[in-house]
Amino acid sequence: MQLDGKTAIVTGGGSGFGAGIARAFAAAGAQVMVADLNRDAADAVAGEIGGVAKAADVSDGASVGEMAEAALAAWGRIDILVNNAGITHLPMPMEDVPEAEFDRVLAVNVKSVYLTARAIVPGMKAAGRGAILNVASTAGLSPRPNLNWYNASKGWMITATKTMAVELAPKGVRVNAICPVAGETPLLKSFMGEDTPEMRAKFLSTIPLGRFSTPEDMGNAAVFLCSDAASMVTGVAMEVDGGRCI
């Protein structure tokens, strides 16, 4: 029970890696808010783990503020924040990505980290403790072609993690990131462009351990980084990628 007594918000918690993290947190003893743009998905995961569901658009400041207020109303404090919600554009040459898609990727993958920090960091600083986990990607460390602006957004998230860690360390707040490789999530088809045995084989050939990341893999890493067992760990971008970035 590494997170016994802790409270946590997991954005994008209704599916994929976010759902895996929410399940792992609950199993480790945390009270979890499952925040997702899809309220039905949030309800399903929250119901499964005995958590709290909240519909939230992480690219909208008012919605993020309501999410934080709901968590404070439920628990009185927020110990852990997981910025997991994310989207991508379809694989294509960088100059062909529609402007609206570019704006949406940056709003969800980048601006959301600012918005959640604005809403939640003051309370953590006042308490003198807290853990923030940003779900980045191997795309931010070892980019593949034709996912240029998604890659850049995840590279930004890794840099944000490090600068947040430096600024918040004196306040007792730790900030880390995990970098999964592609996994069995709703985004997998978008990363590949098409979900075919041939495309899967091509992706898997770049992963030394020979399999995709799973929600359980992310959950296990997240529990460690957000627990007191990692009290001396801050500012890292942990590769949970089967060796993809070697």
C-alpha positions as protocol buffer text, in pm:
chain_id: "A"
residue {
  index: 1
  type: MET
  ca { x: 0 y: 0 z: 0 }
}
residue {
  index: 2
  type: GLN
  ca { x: 262 y: 250 z: -115 }
}
residue {
  index: 3
  type: LEU
  ca { x: 5 y: 529 z: -158 }
}
residue {
  index: 4
  type: ASP
  ca { x: -208 y: 458 z: 147 }
}
residue {
  index: 5
  type: GLY
  ca { x: -391 y: 772 z: 254 }
}
residue {
  index: 6
  type: LYS
  ca { x: -287 y: 972 z: -54 }
}
residue {
  index: 7
  type: THR
  ca { x: -529 y: 1154 z: -283 }
}
residue {
  index: 8
  type: ALA
  ca { x: -469 y: 1168 z: -658 }
}
residue {
  index: 9
  type: ILE
  ca { x: -611 y: 1317 z: -976 }
}
residue {
  index: 10
  type: VAL
  ca { x: -542 y: 1126 z: -1299 }
}
residue {
  index: 11
  type: THR
  ca { x: -634 y: 1315 z: -1615 }
}
residue {
  index: 12
  type: GLY
  ca { x: -730 y: 1108 z: -1916 }
}
residue {
  index: 13
  type: GLY
  ca { x: -804 y: 836 z: -1663 }
}
residue {
  index: 14
  type: GLY
  ca { x: -1095 y: 683 z: -1850 }
}
residue {
  index: 15
  type: SER
  ca { x: -886 y: 469 z: -2085 }
}
residue {
  index: 16
  type: GLY
  ca { x: -540 y: 351 z: -2183 }
}
residue {
  index: 17
  type: PHE
  ca { x: -241 y: 442 z: -1969 }
}
residue {
  index: 18
  type: GLY
  ca { x: -450 y: 674 z: -1753 }
}
residue {
  index: 19
  type: ALA
  ca { x: -688 y: 395 z: -1657 }
}
residue {
  index: 20
  type: GLY
  ca { x: -390 y: 172 z: -1579 }
}
residue {
  index: 21
  type: ILE
  ca { x: -244 y: 439 z: -1353 }
}
residue {
  index: 22
  type: ALA
  ca { x: -579 y: 499 z: -1180 }
}
residue {
  index: 23
  type: ARG
  ca { x: -619 y: 126 z: -1113 }
}
residue {
  index: 24
  type: ALA
  ca { x: -265 y: 94 z: -980 }
}
residue {
  index: 25
  type: PHE
  ca { x: -306 y: 396 z: -753 }
}
residue {
  index: 26
  type: ALA
  ca { x: -628 y: 258 z: -607 }
}
residue {
  index: 27
  type: ALA
  ca { x: -466 y: -83 z: -553 }
}
residue {
  index: 28
  type: ALA
  ca { x: -182 y: 94 z: -372 }
}
residue {
  index: 29
  type: GLY
  ca { x: -428 y: 260 z: -132 }
}
residue {
  index: 30
  type: ALA
  ca { x: -490 y: 601 z: -288 }
}
residue {
  index: 31
  type: GLN
  ca { x: -820 y: 781 z: -327 }
}
residue {
  index: 32
  type: VAL
  ca { x: -841 y: 858 z: -698 }
}
residue {
  index: 33
  type: MET
  ca { x: -1028 y: 1110 z: -910 }
}
residue {
  index: 34
  type: VAL
  ca { x: -1064 y: 980 z: -1264 }
}
residue {
  index: 35
  type: ALA
  ca { x: -1087 y: 1291 z: -1484 }
}
residue {
  index: 36
  type: ASP
  ca { x: -1167 y: 1248 z: -1852 }
}
residue {
  index: 37
  type: LEU
  ca { x: -1330 y: 1433 z: -2138 }
}
residue {
  index: 38
  type: ASN
  ca { x: -1547 y: 1122 z: -2177 }
}
residue {
  index: 39
  type: ARG
  ca { x: -1766 y: 1118 z: -1865 }
}
residue {
  index: 40
  type: ASP
  ca { x: -1896 y: 766 z: -1931 }
}
residue {
  index: 41
  type: ALA
  ca { x: -1539 y: 633 z: -1945 }
}
residue {
  index: 42
  type: ALA
  ca { x: -1450 y: 818 z: -1625 }
}
residue {
  index: 43
  type: ASP
  ca { x: -1758 y: 675 z: -1453 }
}
residue {
  index: 44
  type: ALA
  ca { x: -1669 y: 322 z: -1560 }
}
residue {
  index: 45
  type: VAL
  ca { x: -1312 y: 332 z: -1426 }
}
residue {
  index: 46
  type: ALA
  ca { x: -1407 y: 521 z: -1111 }
}
residue {
  index: 47
  type: GLY
  ca { x: -1684 y: 271 z: -1042 }
}
residue {
  index: 48
  type: GLU
  ca { x: -1441 y: -16 z: -1084 }
}
residue {
  index: 49
  type: ILE
  ca { x: -1185 y: 123 z: -837 }
}
residue {
  index: 50
  type: GLY
  ca { x: -1412 y: 301 z: -590 }
}
residue {
  index: 51
  type: GLY
  ca { x: -1295 y: 640 z: -706 }
}
residue {
  index: 52
  type: VAL
  ca { x: -1448 y: 974 z: -802 }
}
residue {
  index: 53
  type: ALA
  ca { x: -1535 y: 1051 z: -1164 }
}
residue {
  index: 54
  type: LYS
  ca { x: -1509 y: 1399 z: -1311 }
}
residue {
  index: 55
  type: ALA
  ca { x: -1573 y: 1521 z: -1664 }
}
residue {
  index: 56
  type: ALA
  ca { x: -1289 y: 1757 z: -1752 }
}
residue {
  index: 57
  type: ASP
  ca { x: -1138 y: 1925 z: -2057 }
}
residue {
  index: 58
  type: VAL
  ca { x: -773 y: 1975 z: -1964 }
}
residue {
  index: 59
  type: SER
  ca { x: -727 y: 2234 z: -2240 }
}
residue {
  index: 60
  type: ASP
  ca { x: -985 y: 2465 z: -2077 }
}
residue {
  index: 61
  type: GLY
  ca { x: -889 y: 2669 z: -1773 }
}
residue {
  index: 62
  type: ALA
  ca { x: -1238 y: 2686 z: -1625 }
}
residue {
  index: 63
  type: SER
  ca { x: -1283 y: 2310 z: -1658 }
}
residue {
  index: 64
  type: VAL
  ca { x: -947 y: 2241 z: -1492 }
}
residue {
  index: 65
  type: GLY
  ca { x: -1039 y: 2478 z: -1212 }
}
residue {
  index: 66
  type: GLU
  ca { x: -1365 y: 2293 z: -1155 }
}
residue {
  index: 67
  type: MET
  ca { x: -1175 y: 1963 z: -1148 }
}
residue {
  index: 68
  type: ALA
  ca { x: -940 y: 2090 z: -879 }
}
residue {
  index: 69
  type: GLU
  ca { x: -1227 y: 2238 z: -677 }
}
residue {
  index: 70
  type: ALA
  ca { x: -1416 y: 1908 z: -691 }
}
residue {
  index: 71
  type: ALA
  ca { x: -1112 y: 1721 z: -562 }
}
residue {
  index: 72
  type: LEU
  ca { x: -1065 y: 1968 z: -277 }
}
residue {
  index: 73
  type: ALA
  ca { x: -1434 y: 1944 z: -192 }
}
residue {
  index: 74
  type: ALA
  ca { x: -1407 y: 1564 z: -177 }
}
residue {
  index: 75
  type: TRP
  ca { x: -1078 y: 1533 z: 11 }
}
residue {
  index: 76
  type: GLY
  ca { x: -961 y: 1873 z: 136 }
}
residue {
  index: 77
  type: ARG
  ca { x: -624 y: 1831 z: -38 }
}
residue {
  index: 78
  type: ILE
  ca { x: -456 y: 1700 z: -353 }
}
residue {
  index: 79
  type: ASP
  ca { x: -141 y: 1496 z: -290 }
}
residue {
  index: 80
  type: ILE
  ca { x: -74 y: 1366 z: -641 }
}
residue {
  index: 81
  type: LEU
  ca { x: -146 y: 1501 z: -988 }
}
residue {
  index: 82
  type: VAL
  ca { x: -96 y: 1290 z: -1301 }
}
residue {
  index: 83
  type: ASN
  ca { x: -101 y: 1484 z: -1628 }
}
residue {
  index: 84
  type: ASN
  ca { x: -183 y: 1192 z: -1855 }
}
residue {
  index: 85
  type: ALA
  ca { x: -443 y: 1326 z: -2098 }
}
residue {
  index: 86
  type: GLY
  ca { x: -294 y: 1357 z: -2445 }
}
residue {
  index: 87
  type: ILE
  ca { x: -367 y: 1340 z: -2816 }
}
residue {
  index: 88
  type: THR
  ca { x: -171 y: 1318 z: -3139 }
}
residue {
  index: 89
  type: HIS
  ca { x: -211 y: 1410 z: -3503 }
}
residue {
  index: 90
  type: LEU
  ca { x: -203 y: 1146 z: -3774 }
}
residue {
  index: 91
  type: PRO
  ca { x: 137 y: 1063 z: -3925 }
}
residue {
  index: 92
  type: MET
  ca { x: 212 y: 1304 z: -4209 }
}
residue {
  index: 93
  type: PRO
  ca { x: 479 y: 1550 z: -4322 }
}
residue {
  index: 94
  type: MET
  ca { x: 509 y: 1833 z: -4072 }
}
residue {
  index: 95
  type: GLU
  ca { x: 392 y: 2099 z: -4317 }
}
residue {
  index: 96
  type: ASP
  ca { x: 73 y: 1906 z: -4397 }
}
residue {
  index: 97
  type: VAL
  ca { x: -65 y: 1896 z: -4042 }
}
residue {
  index: 98
  type: PRO
  ca { x: -377 y: 2117 z: -4035 }
}
residue {
  index: 99
  type: GLU
  ca { x: -347 y: 2423 z: -3815 }
}
residue {
  index: 100
  type: ALA
  ca { x: -651 y: 2319 z: -3612 }
}
residue {
  index: 101
  type: GLU
  ca { x: -487 y: 1984 z: -3534 }
}
residue {
  index: 102
  type: PHE
  ca { x: -162 y: 2154 z: -3436 }
}
residue {
  index: 103
  type: ASP
  ca { x: -351 y: 2386 z: -3202 }
}
residue {
  index: 104
  type: ARG
  ca { x: -540 y: 2096 z: -3044 }
}
residue {
  index: 105
  type: VAL
  ca { x: -224 y: 1891 z: -2984 }
}
residue {
  index: 106
  type: LEU
  ca { x: -55 y: 2185 z: -2815 }
}
residue {
  index: 107
  type: ALA
  ca { x: -365 y: 2269 z: -2611 }
}
residue {
  index: 108
  type: VAL
  ca { x: -407 y: 1917 z: -2474 }
}
residue {
  index: 109
  type: ASN
  ca { x: -44 y: 1810 z: -2442 }
}
residue {
  index: 110
  type: VAL
  ca { x: 119 y: 2140 z: -2346 }
}
residue {
  index: 111
  type: LYS
  ca { x: -123 y: 2405 z: -2222 }
}
residue {
  index: 112
  type: SER
  ca { x: -290 y: 2150 z: -1992 }
}
residue {
  index: 113
  type: VAL
  ca { x: 29 y: 2119 z: -1784 }
}
residue {
  index: 114
  type: TYR
  ca { x: 25 y: 2494 z: -1728 }
}
residue {
  index: 115
  type: LEU
  ca { x: -345 y: 2494 z: -1644 }
}
residue {
  index: 116
  type: THR
  ca { x: -324 y: 2210 z: -1391 }
}
residue {
  index: 117
  type: ALA
  ca { x: -16 y: 2370 z: -1233 }
}
residue {
  index: 118
  type: ARG
  ca { x: -201 y: 2700 z: -1202 }
}
residue {
  index: 119
  type: ALA
  ca { x: -492 y: 2528 z: -1030 }
}
residue {
  index: 120
  type: ILE
  ca { x: -314 y: 2274 z: -810 }
}
residue {
  index: 121
  type: VAL
  ca { x: 46 y: 2378 z: -740 }
}
residue {
  index: 122
  type: PRO
  ca { x: -45 y: 2660 z: -496 }
}
residue {
  index: 123
  type: GLY
  ca { x: -213 y: 2410 z: -265 }
}
residue {
  index: 124
  type: MET
  ca { x: 82 y: 2173 z: -281 }
}
residue {
  index: 125
  type: LYS
  ca { x: 324 y: 2457 z: -204 }
}
residue {
  index: 126
  type: ALA
  ca { x: 113 y: 2564 z: 92 }
}
residue {
  index: 127
  type: ALA
  ca { x: 112 y: 2206 z: 223 }
}
residue {
  index: 128
  type: GLY
  ca { x: 485 y: 2167 z: 169 }
}
residue {
  index: 129
  type: ARG
  ca { x: 444 y: 1839 z: -18 }
}
residue {
  index: 130
  type: GLY
  ca { x: 308 y: 1684 z: -334 }
}
residue {
  index: 131
  type: ALA
  ca { x: 397 y: 1477 z: -637 }
}
residue {
  index: 132
  type: ILE
  ca { x: 328 y: 1560 z: -1001 }
}
residue {
  index: 133
  type: LEU
  ca { x: 374 y: 1304 z: -1277 }
}
residue {
  index: 134
  type: ASN
  ca { x: 370 y: 1404 z: -1643 }
}
residue {
  index: 135
  type: VAL
  ca { x: 308 y: 1128 z: -1895 }
}
residue {
  index: 136
  type: ALA
  ca { x: 545 y: 1216 z: -2177 }
}
residue {
  index: 137
  type: SER
  ca { x: 666 y: 972 z: -2444 }
}
residue {
  index: 138
  type: THR
  ca { x: 967 y: 819 z: -2610 }
}
residue {
  index: 139
  type: ALA
  ca { x: 859 y: 1050 z: -2893 }
}
residue {
  index: 140
  type: GLY
  ca { x: 1003 y: 1336 z: -2689 }
}
residue {
  index: 141
  type: LEU
  ca { x: 1340 y: 1161 z: -2654 }
}
residue {
  index: 142
  type: SER
  ca { x: 1385 y: 969 z: -2980 }
}
residue {
  index: 143
  type: PRO
  ca { x: 1138 y: 1109 z: -3234 }
}
residue {
  index: 144
  type: ARG
  ca { x: 995 y: 916 z: -3527 }
}
residue {
  index: 145
  type: PRO
  ca { x: 937 y: 1104 z: -3854 }
}
residue {
  index: 146
  type: ASN
  ca { x: 592 y: 1231 z: -3952 }
}
residue {
  index: 147
  type: LEU
  ca { x: 475 y: 1284 z: -3593 }
}
residue {
  index: 148
  type: ASN
  ca { x: 667 y: 1609 z: -3569 }
}
residue {
  index: 149
  type: TRP
  ca { x: 437 y: 1831 z: -3366 }
}
residue {
  index: 150
  type: TYR
  ca { x: 333 y: 1548 z: -3133 }
}
residue {
  index: 151
  type: ASN
  ca { x: 704 y: 1470 z: -3076 }
}
residue {
  index: 152
  type: ALA
  ca { x: 768 y: 1836 z: -3002 }
}
residue {
  index: 153
  type: SER
  ca { x: 482 y: 1855 z: -2754 }
}
residue {
  index: 154
  type: LYS
  ca { x: 624 y: 1560 z: -2558 }
}
residue {
  index: 155
  type: GLY
  ca { x: 974 y: 1707 z: -2570 }
}
residue {
  index: 156
  type: TRP
  ca { x: 824 y: 2023 z: -2423 }
}
residue {
  index: 157
  type: MET
  ca { x: 663 y: 1815 z: -2147 }
}
residue {
  index: 158
  type: ILE
  ca { x: 998 y: 1661 z: -2053 }
}
residue {
  index: 159
  type: THR
  ca { x: 1161 y: 2005 z: -2031 }
}
residue {
  index: 160
  type: ALA
  ca { x: 863 y: 2134 z: -1833 }
}
residue {
  index: 161
  type: THR
  ca { x: 904 y: 1843 z: -1591 }
}
residue {
  index: 162
  type: LYS
  ca { x: 1264 y: 1934 z: -1524 }
}
residue {
  index: 163
  type: THR
  ca { x: 1206 y: 2306 z: -1479 }
}
residue {
  index: 164
  type: MET
  ca { x: 900 y: 2245 z: -1260 }
}
residue {
  index: 165
  type: ALA
  ca { x: 1110 y: 2008 z: -1048 }
}
residue {
  index: 166
  type: VAL
  ca { x: 1384 y: 2267 z: -997 }
}
residue {
  index: 167
  type: GLU
  ca { x: 1139 y: 2541 z: -902 }
}
residue {
  index: 168
  type: LEU
  ca { x: 920 y: 2331 z: -674 }
}
residue {
  index: 169
  type: ALA
  ca { x: 1186 y: 2126 z: -496 }
}
residue {
  index: 170
  type: PRO
  ca { x: 1239 y: 2385 z: -220 }
}
residue {
  index: 171
  type: LYS
  ca { x: 864 y: 2370 z: -155 }
}
residue {
  index: 172
  type: GLY
  ca { x: 867 y: 1993 z: -103 }
}
residue {
  index: 173
  type: VAL
  ca { x: 693 y: 1913 z: -433 }
}
residue {
  index: 174
  type: ARG
  ca { x: 846 y: 1652 z: -666 }
}
residue {
  index: 175
  type: VAL
  ca { x: 786 y: 1647 z: -1042 }
}
residue {
  index: 176
  type: ASN
  ca { x: 874 y: 1353 z: -1266 }
}
residue {
  index: 177
  type: ALA
  ca { x: 777 y: 1213 z: -1605 }
}
residue {
  index: 178
  type: ILE
  ca { x: 738 y: 870 z: -1756 }
}
residue {
  index: 179
  type: CYS
  ca { x: 812 y: 802 z: -2122 }
}
residue {
  index: 180
  type: PRO
  ca { x: 618 y: 505 z: -2258 }
}
residue {
  index: 181
  type: VAL
  ca { x: 662 y: 361 z: -2602 }
}
residue {
  index: 182
  type: ALA
  ca { x: 348 y: 302 z: -2807 }
}
residue {
  index: 183
  type: GLY
  ca { x: 101 y: 76 z: -2628 }
}
residue {
  index: 184
  type: GLU
  ca { x: -238 y: -86 z: -2650 }
}
residue {
  index: 185
  type: THR
  ca { x: -429 y: 238 z: -2606 }
}
residue {
  index: 186
  type: PRO
  ca { x: -680 y: 435 z: -2815 }
}
residue {
  index: 187
  type: LEU
  ca { x: -388 y: 635 z: -2963 }
}
residue {
  index: 188
  type: LEU
  ca { x: -203 y: 334 z: -3107 }
}
residue {
  index: 189
  type: LYS
  ca { x: -380 y: 342 z: -3443 }
}
residue {
  index: 190
  type: SER
  ca { x: -317 y: 716 z: -3472 }
}
residue {
  index: 191
  type: PHE
  ca { x: 56 y: 669 z: -3411 }
}
residue {
  index: 192
  type: MET
  ca { x: 83 y: 396 z: -3672 }
}
residue {
  index: 193
  type: GLY
  ca { x: -148 y: 552 z: -3929 }
}
residue {
  index: 194
  type: GLU
  ca { x: -309 y: 212 z: -3977 }
}
residue {
  index: 195
  type: ASP
  ca { x: -341 y: -88 z: -3746 }
}
residue {
  index: 196
  type: THR
  ca { x: -221 y: -383 z: -3952 }
}
residue {
  index: 197
  type: PRO
  ca { x: -6 y: -685 z: -3862 }
}
residue {
  index: 198
  type: GLU
  ca { x: 268 y: -546 z: -4085 }
}
residue {
  index: 199
  type: MET
  ca { x: 267 y: -204 z: -3917 }
}
residue {
  index: 200
  type: ARG
  ca { x: 264 y: -361 z: -3571 }
}
residue {
  index: 201
  type: ALA
  ca { x: 559 y: -579 z: -3666 }
}
residue {
  index: 202
  type: LYS
  ca { x: 746 y: -272 z: -3789 }
}
residue {
  index: 203
  type: PHE
  ca { x: 686 y: -90 z: -3459 }
}
residue {
  index: 204
  type: LEU
  ca { x: 773 y: -392 z: -3245 }
}
residue {
  index: 205
  type: SER
  ca { x: 1101 y: -440 z: -3431 }
}
residue {
  index: 206
  type: THR
  ca { x: 1224 y: -113 z: -3273 }
}
residue {
  index: 207
  type: ILE
  ca { x: 1150 y: -229 z: -2915 }
}
residue {
  index: 208
  type: PRO
  ca { x: 1423 y: -461 z: -2780 }
}
residue {
  index: 209
  type: LEU
  ca { x: 1191 y: -633 z: -2531 }
}
residue {
  index: 210
  type: GLY
  ca { x: 958 y: -709 z: -2820 }
}
residue {
  index: 211
  type: ARG
  ca { x: 624 y: -583 z: -2691 }
}
residue {
  index: 212
  type: PHE
  ca { x: 423 y: -265 z: -2657 }
}
residue {
  index: 213
  type: SER
  ca { x: 388 y: -75 z: -2330 }
}
residue {
  index: 214
  type: THR
  ca { x: 82 y: -171 z: -2128 }
}
residue {
  index: 215
  type: PRO
  ca { x: -137 y: 31 z: -1890 }
}
residue {
  index: 216
  type: GLU
  ca { x: -8 y: -195 z: -1611 }
}
residue {
  index: 217
  type: ASP
  ca { x: 352 y: -103 z: -1695 }
}
residue {
  index: 218
  type: MET
  ca { x: 266 y: 265 z: -1662 }
}
residue {
  index: 219
  type: GLY
  ca { x: 72 y: 207 z: -1342 }
}
residue {
  index: 220
  type: ASN
  ca { x: 364 y: 30 z: -1175 }
}
residue {
  index: 221
  type: ALA
  ca { x: 609 y: 306 z: -1269 }
}
residue {
  index: 222
  type: ALA
  ca { x: 366 y: 578 z: -1164 }
}
residue {
  index: 223
  type: VAL
  ca { x: 304 y: 426 z: -822 }
}
residue {
  index: 224
  type: PHE
  ca { x: 677 y: 420 z: -752 }
}
residue {
  index: 225
  type: LEU
  ca { x: 747 y: 775 z: -870 }
}
residue {
  index: 226
  type: CYS
  ca { x: 452 y: 920 z: -678 }
}
residue {
  index: 227
  type: SER
  ca { x: 522 y: 725 z: -358 }
}
residue {
  index: 228
  type: ASP
  ca { x: 747 y: 810 z: -64 }
}
residue {
  index: 229
  type: ALA
  ca { x: 982 y: 534 z: -189 }
}
residue {
  index: 230
  type: ALA
  ca { x: 1088 y: 787 z: -454 }
}
residue {
  index: 231
  type: SER
  ca { x: 1130 y: 1076 z: -210 }
}
residue {
  index: 232
  type: MET
  ca { x: 1476 y: 1153 z: -350 }
}
residue {
  index: 233
  type: VAL
  ca { x: 1366 y: 1133 z: -714 }
}
residue {
  index: 234
  type: THR
  ca { x: 1264 y: 1449 z: -895 }
}
residue {
  index: 235
  type: GLY
  ca { x: 1311 y: 1588 z: -1245 }
}
residue {
  index: 236
  type: VAL
  ca { x: 1355 y: 1250 z: -1414 }
}
residue {
  index: 237
  type: ALA
  ca { x: 1201 y: 1134 z: -1741 }
}
residue {
  index: 238
  type: MET
  ca { x: 1184 y: 761 z: -1681 }
}
residue {
  index: 239
  type: GLU
  ca { x: 1185 y: 550 z: -1996 }
}
residue {
  index: 240
  type: VAL
  ca { x: 926 y: 272 z: -1961 }
}
residue {
  index: 241
  type: ASP
  ca { x: 980 y: 157 z: -2314 }
}
residue {
  index: 242
  type: GLY
  ca { x: 1130 y: -190 z: -2334 }
}
residue {
  index: 243
  type: GLY
  ca { x: 1462 y: -43 z: -2445 }
}
residue {
  index: 244
  type: ARG
  ca { x: 1322 y: 164 z: -2732 }
}
residue {
  index: 245
  type: CYS
  ca { x: 1545 y: 464 z: -2655 }
}
residue {
  index: 246
  type: ILE
  ca { x: 1873 y: 273 z: -2618 }
}
